[in-house]
Amino acid sequence: MYLLIVTGMSGAGKSLALKSLEELGFFCVDNLPSPMLAEFIRMCESAVPKVEKAAVTIDSRESLLSHNSRFVAEEIRKVTVPHDILFLDARNDVLRRRYNETRRRHPLGQAGEAESGVESERVYLGELRNVATRILDTSDISARKFPSVIGKIIPEFSVNEMSLIVSSFGYKRGVPVDADFVIDMRFADNPFYYEAMRPLSGLDEPVFKFVMEQPYVVDYLDSLQKHILNMIPLFEKQDKHILRVCFGCTGGRHRSVAAAEAFAERMRNAGQSVRIFHRDLMREEEDISERFGTKK
């Protein structure tokens, strides 16, 4: 049996994650008190047919049972079946906005309001975030795209090899909070300032070639590949199954996309399992189109 424990900030998408996991064939239970984990596992293993993969949410609502996060983390450490801890996070302003839009009461907020609730919850969940094996920033993930993102970051439960997630992002929308390595590509000349390349992206040959021909870019990617390949076995010894390498540039459409694609191809050729995700690619296209009236 494999167990996925979903935790994280209120408003970061735990309910959406559980719904997505159900579609992936997981047996799911929301808001399971951590002392009941052992009994839940026993029930799954004794079921006929046996439950092969299950997911539960455990979060700050434990505080209503007078459980501090250290107590919850200790209960999770007692789990003996193969398992992972997925921590869903988002920027504070996004969490507050989501709560204000839905007019929901925050479980840790003074009188249920989101401002104090988000701050208190981030402190409360610090211990759980530290023990998480996977962290996902949902700040810029729409509800419609959530199932596909969950499917990309959760490997098959029987697979133990490292999965490498290579992504691009724009600094103007914030650094991904789930990044293991952040690679800044802003040292390279920006294709945005060349009118012919502005509506294109790093997926297009003219932009890709332009970025790759910039001074030090190829040498930088070669050095990074060597560095990551040497570190992967060390991460695997720590039972880390996903490694996120995030390439950033100003908008997240040109330099970071090209570099992420080039690095992903290098790592595939080195025999690594690679998934690629361009966080801000389409949003930046929309911004450029609105500002300059251009379309690719």
Secondary structure, DSSP 8 states (H G I E B T S, - for coil): -EEEEEEE-TTSSHHHHHHHHHHTT-EEESS--GGGHHHHHHHHHHSSS---EEEEE--GGGGGGT--HHHHHHHHHT--SSEEEEEEE--HHHHHHHHHHHT---TTSGGG-HHHHHHHHHHHTHHHHHH-SEEEE-TT--TTTHHHHHHHHS--TT--S-EEEEEEEEGGG---TT-SEEEE-TTS--GGGSTTTTTS-TTSHHHHHHHHTSTTHHHHHHHHHHHHHHHHHHHHHTT--EEEEEEEESSSSSHHHHHHHHHHHHHHHTT-EEEEEESSHHHHHHHHHHHH----
